[in-house]
């Protein structure tokens, strides 16, 4: 559910709880599906950057701290991420009903019929994902991109079919424009099909308009919520880039490099992030709380009272990162939006954007 802008809104009150620290749960869009406000993503990490043992440690830590949302995709590590995720679930013996598993369909293979949002690929791709996950169903299946080569009616009918067949509970979109989401909703209503419940969108200091301006309108009109990803801009504003590209960081990857880093050389990335780190420290000084740069960004995402963010996906590659993310939920931290000086946030956003304006915007 979208938080309201009033000071006594239920969403804000839940963030200011004074009891023991615990996970916060929200409805995904206007559906009844309750998800933790933090979710563990598997892009780059599972089946690639980290070992299977580390993946198990991370997922166990997340689950034991109340995170019930785990996101993957058929394209992640060419399907290996789903295999690792499924093996962990089977090994740990967690109740399937206690988990919210999501996957995304678009790129399944090299053949022309193994990609896109045709009825054929949605059904065959989801069946293959379920086999890799060793599950009977996923909770949400996402259309991982809009497909201009497939009629919207075909995509909507295919998503409705996999839901009716028990292969998924809900479906959503990822990186779709508001116009495309509205079209899917209209087609679903016209033909008595099932509409999407949420959009998976990038959301951080450099990408704000879609989540803060466009998606709230869709939520109030048709009930589409948001599942956001990359709150730290793929690590760029985490503060870990201190003049060089750290080993095992996303900027050091030769494959699956985030699009925000594709057009930047290592030296350029290092220079940008050093300046960003200094700006973060300046913001922290104004906030007057001992938070890391990453904490500031996570607090900003979680407490933005005008944005439709029930959850963000956090693709951690180290236990310390996941612990830090969970610690952000401590009631001792300043969740009230007024605690973060709005002028400092505005300045941070404007100045950081200048560093990207001559290269490739995120």
MARTIMAR-951080 format. One record per residue (C-alpha): residue in three letters; chain; x, y, z. Coordinates in Angstrom, 1 decimal. Last residue first. Layout:
{rec "ALA","A",{X,Y,Z}}
...
***
This chain:
{rec "UNK","A",{21.8,6.0,-15.0}}
{rec "UNK","A",{22.8,8.9,-17.1}}
{rec "UNK","A",{25.7,8.2,-19.6}}
{rec "UNK","A",{28.7,10.5,-19.7}}
{rec "UNK","A",{28.7,14.3,-19.6}}
{rec "UNK","A",{25.6,14.5,-17.4}}
{rec "UNK","A",{26.8,11.8,-15.0}}
{rec "UNK","A",{28.8,14.1,-12.7}}
{rec "UNK","A",{26.1,16.7,-12.9}}
{rec "UNK","A",{23.5,14.3,-11.6}}
{rec "UNK","A",{25.5,14.0,-8.4}}
{rec "UNK","A",{25.2,17.8,-7.9}}
{rec "UNK","A",{21.5,17.9,-8.4}}
{rec "UNK","A",{20.6,14.9,-6.3}}
{rec "UNK","A",{22.9,15.9,-3.4}}
{rec "UNK","A",{21.5,19.4,-3.5}}
{rec "UNK","A",{18.0,18.2,-3.3}}
{rec "UNK","A",{18.8,15.8,-0.4}}
{rec "UNK","A",{20.6,18.6,1.4}}
{rec "UNK","A",{17.6,20.9,0.9}}
{rec "UNK","A",{15.3,18.2,2.2}}
{rec "UNK","A",{17.2,17.9,5.5}}
{rec "UNK","A",{16.6,14.3,6.5}}
{rec "UNK","A",{14.8,14.3,9.9}}
{rec "UNK","A",{11.7,15.7,8.1}}
{rec "UNK","A",{11.2,12.3,6.4}}
{rec "UNK","A",{10.6,10.7,9.8}}
{rec "UNK","A",{12.5,7.5,9.8}}
{rec "UNK","A",{15.3,8.6,12.0}}
{rec "UNK","A",{17.0,5.3,13.2}}
{rec "UNK","A",{16.2,4.0,16.7}}
{rec "UNK","A",{13.3,2.0,15.3}}
{rec "UNK","A",{15.9,-0.3,13.7}}
{rec "UNK","A",{14.9,-1.0,10.1}}
{rec "UNK","A",{18.3,0.1,8.8}}
{rec "UNK","A",{19.7,-2.8,10.7}}
{rec "UNK","A",{18.3,-5.2,8.1}}
{rec "UNK","A",{20.3,-3.4,5.4}}
{rec "UNK","A",{23.5,-3.5,7.5}}
{rec "UNK","A",{23.0,-7.2,8.2}}
{rec "UNK","A",{22.6,-7.8,4.5}}
{rec "UNK","A",{25.8,-5.9,3.6}}
{rec "UNK","A",{27.8,-7.7,6.4}}
{rec "UNK","A",{26.7,-11.0,5.0}}
{rec "UNK","A",{28.2,-10.3,1.6}}
{rec "UNK","A",{27.0,-10.3,-2.0}}
{rec "UNK","A",{23.7,-8.5,-1.3}}
{rec "UNK","A",{21.1,-8.0,-4.0}}
{rec "UNK","A",{18.7,-5.7,-2.1}}
{rec "UNK","A",{15.2,-5.5,-3.6}}
{rec "UNK","A",{13.0,-2.7,-2.4}}
{rec "UNK","A",{9.6,-3.1,-0.9}}
{rec "UNK","A",{6.2,-1.3,-0.5}}
{rec "UNK","A",{7.4,1.6,-2.5}}
{rec "UNK","A",{4.7,3.9,-3.8}}
{rec "UNK","A",{6.3,7.2,-3.1}}
{rec "UNK","A",{5.0,10.2,-1.2}}
{rec "UNK","A",{6.2,9.1,2.3}}
{rec "UNK","A",{9.8,8.6,1.3}}
{rec "UNK","A",{10.7,6.7,4.4}}
{rec "UNK","A",{12.1,3.4,2.9}}
{rec "UNK","A",{13.9,5.0,0.0}}
{rec "UNK","A",{15.6,7.8,2.0}}
{rec "UNK","A",{16.4,5.3,4.8}}
{rec "UNK","A",{18.2,3.1,2.3}}
{rec "UNK","A",{20.1,6.0,0.9}}
{rec "UNK","A",{21.2,7.3,4.3}}
{rec "UNK","A",{22.2,3.7,5.3}}
{rec "UNK","A",{24.4,3.4,2.3}}
{rec "UNK","A",{26.2,6.5,3.2}}
{rec "UNK","A",{26.8,5.3,6.7}}
{rec "UNK","A",{24.7,6.6,9.5}}
{rec "UNK","A",{25.9,8.4,12.7}}
{rec "UNK","A",{23.1,10.9,12.9}}
{rec "UNK","A",{23.3,14.6,12.5}}
{rec "UNK","A",{21.2,14.9,9.4}}
{rec "UNK","A",{23.3,17.8,8.3}}
{rec "UNK","A",{26.5,15.9,8.8}}
{rec "UNK","A",{25.0,12.9,7.0}}
{rec "UNK","A",{24.3,15.1,4.0}}
{rec "UNK","A",{27.9,16.2,3.9}}
{rec "UNK","A",{29.0,12.6,4.2}}
{rec "UNK","A",{26.8,11.8,1.2}}
{rec "UNK","A",{28.4,14.6,-0.7}}
{rec "UNK","A",{31.9,13.3,0.0}}
{rec "UNK","A",{30.8,9.8,-1.1}}
{rec "UNK","A",{29.4,11.2,-4.3}}
{rec "UNK","A",{32.7,12.9,-5.0}}
{rec "UNK","A",{34.6,9.7,-4.5}}
{rec "UNK","A",{31.9,7.8,-6.5}}
{rec "UNK","A",{32.4,10.0,-9.5}}
{rec "UNK","A",{36.2,9.8,-9.5}}
{rec "UNK","A",{36.2,6.0,-9.1}}
{rec "UNK","A",{33.6,5.5,-11.9}}
{rec "UNK","A",{35.7,7.7,-14.2}}
{rec "UNK","A",{38.8,5.7,-13.4}}
{rec "UNK","A",{37.1,2.4,-14.0}}
{rec "UNK","A",{35.8,3.7,-17.4}}
{rec "UNK","A",{32.1,4.6,-17.7}}
{rec "UNK","A",{29.8,3.6,-20.5}}
{rec "UNK","A",{28.7,0.3,-19.1}}
{rec "UNK","A",{28.5,1.4,-15.4}}
{rec "UNK","A",{24.8,2.6,-15.2}}
{rec "UNK","A",{23.9,-0.4,-17.4}}
{rec "UNK","A",{24.9,-2.7,-14.6}}
{rec "UNK","A",{27.7,-5.2,-15.7}}
{rec "UNK","A",{26.2,-8.6,-16.4}}
{rec "UNK","A",{29.6,-9.8,-17.6}}
{rec "UNK","A",{33.1,-8.3,-17.2}}
{rec "UNK","A",{32.5,-7.4,-13.5}}
{rec "UNK","A",{34.7,-4.9,-11.8}}
{rec "UNK","A",{32.1,-2.2,-11.6}}
{rec "UNK","A",{29.8,-4.7,-9.8}}
{rec "UNK","A",{32.3,-5.1,-7.0}}
{rec "UNK","A",{34.2,-8.3,-6.6}}
{rec "UNK","A",{37.5,-6.4,-6.3}}
{rec "UNK","A",{37.1,-2.7,-5.4}}
{rec "UNK","A",{37.2,-0.1,-8.3}}
{rec "UNK","A",{39.6,2.7,-7.2}}
{rec "UNK","A",{39.3,6.1,-5.8}}
{rec "UNK","A",{37.3,5.2,-2.7}}
{rec "UNK","A",{34.4,3.2,-4.3}}
{rec "UNK","A",{32.8,1.7,-1.2}}
{rec "UNK","A",{30.6,4.8,-0.4}}
{rec "UNK","A",{27.3,3.1,-1.2}}
{rec "UNK","A",{26.5,5.7,-3.9}}
{rec "UNK","A",{27.8,3.7,-6.9}}
{rec "UNK","A",{26.6,0.3,-5.4}}
{rec "UNK","A",{24.3,-0.6,-8.2}}
{rec "UNK","A",{22.5,2.8,-7.9}}
{rec "UNK","A",{22.2,2.3,-4.1}}
{rec "UNK","A",{18.5,1.7,-4.1}}
{rec "UNK","A",{18.9,-0.7,-7.0}}
{rec "UNK","A",{15.4,-2.2,-7.1}}
{rec "UNK","A",{11.8,-1.1,-6.4}}
{rec "UNK","A",{8.7,-3.1,-6.2}}
{rec "UNK","A",{5.8,-0.8,-6.9}}
{rec "UNK","A",{2.0,-0.9,-6.7}}
{rec "UNK","A",{-0.6,-1.0,-9.4}}
{rec "UNK","A",{-4.1,-0.3,-7.9}}
{rec "UNK","A",{-5.8,1.1,-11.0}}
{rec "UNK","A",{-6.3,4.8,-10.4}}
{rec "UNK","A",{-4.6,5.4,-7.0}}
{rec "UNK","A",{-1.7,3.2,-7.8}}
{rec "UNK","A",{-1.3,4.5,-11.4}}
{rec "UNK","A",{-1.0,8.1,-10.0}}
{rec "UNK","A",{1.5,7.0,-7.4}}
{rec "UNK","A",{3.5,5.3,-10.3}}
{rec "UNK","A",{4.2,8.5,-12.3}}
{rec "UNK","A",{5.6,11.0,-9.8}}
{rec "UNK","A",{7.7,9.4,-7.1}}
{rec "UNK","A",{8.5,6.1,-8.7}}
{rec "UNK","A",{8.9,7.3,-12.3}}
{rec "UNK","A",{10.6,10.5,-11.4}}
{rec "UNK","A",{13.2,9.3,-9.0}}
{rec "UNK","A",{16.2,7.7,-10.8}}
{rec "UNK","A",{19.4,9.4,-9.8}}
{rec "UNK","A",{18.8,9.3,-6.0}}
{rec "UNK","A",{17.5,5.8,-6.2}}
{rec "UNK","A",{14.6,3.8,-7.7}}
{rec "UNK","A",{14.6,1.3,-10.5}}
{rec "UNK","A",{11.2,-0.1,-11.2}}
{rec "UNK","A",{9.3,-3.4,-10.7}}
{rec "UNK","A",{5.7,-2.6,-11.5}}
{rec "UNK","A",{2.8,-4.1,-9.5}}
{rec "UNK","A",{-0.5,-5.9,-9.5}}
{rec "UNK","A",{-0.9,-6.7,-13.2}}
{rec "UNK","A",{-4.4,-7.2,-14.6}}
{rec "UNK","A",{-6.3,-10.6,-14.7}}
{rec "UNK","A",{-8.6,-11.1,-17.7}}
{rec "UNK","A",{-12.2,-10.1,-18.3}}
{rec "UNK","A",{-11.5,-9.1,-21.9}}
{rec "UNK","A",{-11.9,-5.4,-21.5}}
{rec "UNK","A",{-10.6,-5.3,-18.0}}
{rec "UNK","A",{-7.4,-7.1,-18.9}}
{rec "UNK","A",{-7.0,-4.9,-22.0}}
{rec "UNK","A",{-7.4,-1.8,-19.9}}
{rec "UNK","A",{-4.9,-3.0,-17.3}}
{rec "UNK","A",{-2.3,-3.9,-20.0}}
{rec "UNK","A",{-2.8,-0.5,-21.6}}
{rec "UNK","A",{-2.3,1.2,-18.3}}
{rec "UNK","A",{0.9,-0.6,-17.7}}
{rec "UNK","A",{2.1,0.3,-21.2}}
{rec "UNK","A",{1.3,4.0,-20.7}}
{rec "UNK","A",{3.0,4.0,-17.3}}
{rec "UNK","A",{6.2,2.7,-19.0}}
{rec "UNK","A",{7.3,-0.8,-18.4}}
{rec "UNK","A",{10.6,-1.5,-16.7}}
{rec "UNK","A",{9.2,-4.7,-15.0}}
{rec "UNK","A",{5.6,-5.7,-15.0}}
{rec "UNK","A",{3.5,-7.8,-12.7}}
{rec "UNK","A",{1.7,-11.1,-12.4}}
{rec "UNK","A",{-0.1,-12.8,-9.5}}
{rec "UNK","A",{-0.5,-16.3,-8.0}}
{rec "UNK","A",{1.7,-18.2,-10.4}}
{rec "UNK","A",{1.8,-21.7,-12.0}}
{rec "UNK","A",{-1.7,-22.5,-10.7}}
{rec "UNK","A",{-3.2,-23.0,-14.1}}
{rec "UNK","A",{-5.4,-19.9,-13.7}}
{rec "UNK","A",{-2.3,-17.9,-13.0}}
{rec "UNK","A",{-0.5,-19.3,-16.0}}
{rec "UNK","A",{-3.6,-18.5,-18.2}}
{rec "UNK","A",{-4.0,-15.0,-16.9}}
{rec "UNK","A",{-0.4,-14.3,-17.8}}
{rec "UNK","A",{-1.0,-15.7,-21.3}}
{rec "UNK","A",{-4.1,-13.6,-21.7}}
{rec "UNK","A",{-2.3,-10.5,-20.8}}
{rec "UNK","A",{0.6,-11.2,-23.2}}
{rec "UNK","A",{-1.7,-12.1,-26.1}}
{rec "UNK","A",{-3.9,-9.0,-25.5}}
{rec "UNK","A",{-0.8,-6.8,-25.5}}
{rec "UNK","A",{0.1,-7.9,-29.0}}
{rec "UNK","A",{3.7,-9.2,-29.2}}
{rec "UNK","A",{6.5,-7.6,-31.1}}
{rec "UNK","A",{6.7,-4.5,-29.0}}
{rec "UNK","A",{7.6,-6.6,-25.9}}
{rec "UNK","A",{7.7,-4.7,-22.7}}
{rec "UNK","A",{10.5,-5.9,-20.4}}
{rec "UNK","A",{10.8,-8.4,-17.6}}
{rec "UNK","A",{7.1,-9.5,-17.6}}
{rec "UNK","A",{7.0,-10.5,-14.0}}
{rec "UNK","A",{5.7,-13.7,-12.4}}
{rec "UNK","A",{4.6,-13.3,-8.8}}
{rec "UNK","A",{4.0,-15.9,-6.2}}
{rec "UNK","A",{5.8,-18.7,-8.0}}
{rec "UNK","A",{4.3,-22.2,-8.4}}
{rec "UNK","A",{5.0,-25.9,-8.0}}
{rec "UNK","A",{8.6,-25.3,-7.0}}
{rec "UNK","A",{11.9,-27.0,-7.8}}
{rec "UNK","A",{13.3,-23.6,-8.7}}
{rec "UNK","A",{14.9,-25.0,-11.9}}
{rec "UNK","A",{11.7,-26.8,-12.8}}
{rec "UNK","A",{9.6,-23.7,-11.9}}
{rec "UNK","A",{11.8,-21.6,-14.2}}
{rec "UNK","A",{11.3,-24.1,-17.1}}
{rec "UNK","A",{7.5,-24.0,-16.7}}
{rec "UNK","A",{7.7,-20.2,-16.6}}
{rec "UNK","A",{9.6,-20.1,-19.8}}
{rec "UNK","A",{7.3,-22.5,-21.6}}
{rec "UNK","A",{4.1,-20.6,-20.6}}
{rec "UNK","A",{5.5,-17.1,-21.1}}
{rec "UNK","A",{7.5,-18.2,-24.2}}
{rec "UNK","A",{4.5,-19.6,-26.1}}
{rec "UNK","A",{2.1,-16.9,-25.1}}
{rec "UNK","A",{4.5,-14.4,-26.5}}
{rec "UNK","A",{6.3,-12.1,-24.1}}
{rec "UNK","A",{9.8,-12.1,-25.5}}
{rec "UNK","A",{12.5,-14.7,-25.6}}
{rec "UNK","A",{12.9,-18.4,-26.3}}
{rec "UNK","A",{11.1,-18.4,-29.7}}
{rec "UNK","A",{14.0,-16.5,-31.4}}
{rec "UNK","A",{16.4,-19.1,-30.0}}
{rec "UNK","A",{19.2,-17.8,-27.8}}
{rec "UNK","A",{17.6,-18.6,-24.5}}
{rec "UNK","A",{15.1,-17.5,-21.8}}
{rec "UNK","A",{15.1,-13.8,-22.0}}
{rec "UNK","A",{11.6,-12.4,-21.2}}
{rec "UNK","A",{10.2,-13.8,-17.9}}
{rec "UNK","A",{10.8,-12.7,-14.4}}
{rec "UNK","A",{10.7,-14.5,-11.1}}
{rec "UNK","A",{9.1,-13.9,-7.7}}
{rec "UNK","A",{9.1,-16.1,-4.6}}
{rec "UNK","A",{7.1,-14.9,-1.6}}
{rec "UNK","A",{7.9,-17.4,1.2}}
{rec "UNK","A",{5.9,-18.5,4.3}}
{rec "UNK","A",{3.5,-20.7,2.3}}
{rec "UNK","A",{6.4,-22.7,1.0}}
{rec "UNK","A",{7.3,-23.8,4.5}}
{rec "UNK","A",{11.1,-23.8,4.8}}
{rec "UNK","A",{12.8,-27.1,4.4}}
{rec "UNK","A",{16.3,-25.6,4.4}}
{rec "UNK","A",{17.6,-27.9,1.7}}
{rec "UNK","A",{14.6,-27.4,-0.6}}
{rec "UNK","A",{14.7,-23.6,-0.3}}
{rec "UNK","A",{18.4,-23.6,-0.8}}
{rec "UNK","A",{18.2,-25.8,-3.9}}
{rec "UNK","A",{15.5,-23.6,-5.4}}
{rec "UNK","A",{17.6,-20.4,-5.0}}
{rec "UNK","A",{20.7,-22.1,-6.5}}
{rec "UNK","A",{18.7,-23.4,-9.5}}
{rec "UNK","A",{17.0,-20.0,-10.0}}
{rec "UNK","A",{20.4,-18.2,-10.0}}
{rec "UNK","A",{21.7,-20.8,-12.5}}
{rec "UNK","A",{19.1,-19.8,-15.1}}
{rec "UNK","A",{21.6,-18.2,-17.5}}
{rec "UNK","A",{23.3,-16.3,-14.6}}
{rec "UNK","A",{20.0,-14.4,-14.1}}
{rec "UNK","A",{18.0,-14.7,-17.4}}
{rec "UNK","A",{15.2,-16.8,-15.9}}
{rec "UNK","A",{14.7,-14.2,-13.2}}
{rec "UNK","A",{15.1,-13.9,-9.4}}
{rec "UNK","A",{13.4,-12.3,-6.4}}
{rec "UNK","A",{13.2,-13.4,-2.8}}
{rec "UNK","A",{10.6,-11.9,-0.5}}
{rec "UNK","A",{10.0,-13.2,3.0}}
{rec "UNK","A",{12.5,-11.1,4.9}}
{rec "UNK","A",{11.8,-11.6,8.6}}
{rec "UNK","A",{15.3,-11.6,10.0}}
{rec "UNK","A",{15.6,-15.4,9.9}}
{rec "UNK","A",{14.7,-15.4,6.2}}
{rec "UNK","A",{17.4,-12.8,5.4}}
{rec "UNK","A",{20.1,-14.6,7.4}}
{rec "UNK","A",{19.2,-17.9,5.7}}
{rec "UNK","A",{19.2,-16.3,2.3}}
{rec "UNK","A",{22.6,-14.8,2.9}}
{rec "UNK","A",{24.1,-18.0,4.4}}
{rec "UNK","A",{22.7,-20.1,1.5}}
{rec "UNK","A",{24.2,-17.7,-1.1}}
{rec "UNK","A",{27.5,-17.9,0.7}}
{rec "UNK","A",{27.5,-21.7,0.4}}
{rec "UNK","A",{26.4,-21.5,-3.3}}
{rec "UNK","A",{29.5,-19.3,-4.0}}
{rec "UNK","A",{29.2,-15.7,-4.9}}
{rec "UNK","A",{29.5,-13.6,-8.1}}
{rec "UNK","A",{27.8,-16.1,-10.4}}
{rec "UNK","A",{25.0,-18.6,-9.4}}
{rec "UNK","A",{23.5,-16.1,-7.0}}
{rec "UNK","A",{25.2,-12.7,-7.1}}
{rec "UNK","A",{24.7,-11.0,-10.4}}
{rec "UNK","A",{21.0,-10.6,-9.9}}
{rec "UNK","A",{19.7,-12.6,-6.9}}
{rec "UNK","A",{17.5,-10.1,-5.1}}
{rec "UNK","A",{16.7,-10.2,-1.4}}
{rec "UNK","A",{13.6,-8.2,-0.4}}
{rec "UNK","A",{13.2,-5.5,2.2}}
{rec "UNK","A",{9.7,-4.1,2.9}}
{rec "UNK","A",{8.6,-7.6,3.7}}
{rec "UNK","A",{5.7,-8.7,1.6}}
{rec "UNK","A",{1.9,-9.2,2.3}}
{rec "UNK","A",{-0.2,-10.2,-0.8}}
{rec "UNK","A",{-3.7,-8.9,-0.4}}
{rec "UNK","A",{-3.5,-6.9,-3.6}}
{rec "UNK","A",{-3.8,-3.1,-3.8}}
{rec "UNK","A",{-0.1,-2.8,-4.6}}
{rec "UNK","A",{2.0,-5.4,-2.8}}
{rec "UNK","A",{0.7,-5.0,0.8}}
{rec "UNK","A",{3.3,-4.1,3.3}}
{rec "UNK","A",{5.4,-5.8,6.0}}
{rec "UNK","A",{7.9,-4.2,8.3}}
{rec "UNK","A",{10.6,-6.5,9.8}}
{rec "UNK","A",{11.4,-6.2,13.5}}
{rec "UNK","A",{13.2,-4.1,16.0}}
{rec "UNK","A",{11.7,-4.3,19.5}}
{rec "UNK","A",{8.9,-1.8,20.3}}
{rec "UNK","A",{8.9,1.9,19.5}}
{rec "UNK","A",{7.2,1.7,16.2}}
{rec "UNK","A",{8.1,4.7,14.0}}
{rec "UNK","A",{8.0,2.9,10.7}}
{rec "UNK","A",{4.5,1.5,11.6}}
{rec "UNK","A",{3.4,5.1,12.3}}
{rec "UNK","A",{4.6,6.2,8.9}}
{rec "UNK","A",{2.6,3.6,7.0}}
{rec "UNK","A",{-0.5,4.1,9.2}}
{rec "UNK","A",{-0.6,7.8,8.3}}
{rec "UNK","A",{-0.3,10.3,11.2}}
{rec "UNK","A",{1.9,12.9,9.5}}
{rec "UNK","A",{-0.2,12.9,6.4}}
{rec "UNK","A",{1.5,12.1,3.1}}
{rec "UNK","A",{-0.1,8.6,2.7}}
{rec "UNK","A",{2.1,5.5,2.3}}
{rec "UNK","A",{1.2,3.5,-0.7}}
{rec "UNK","A",{0.0,0.0,0.0}}
***
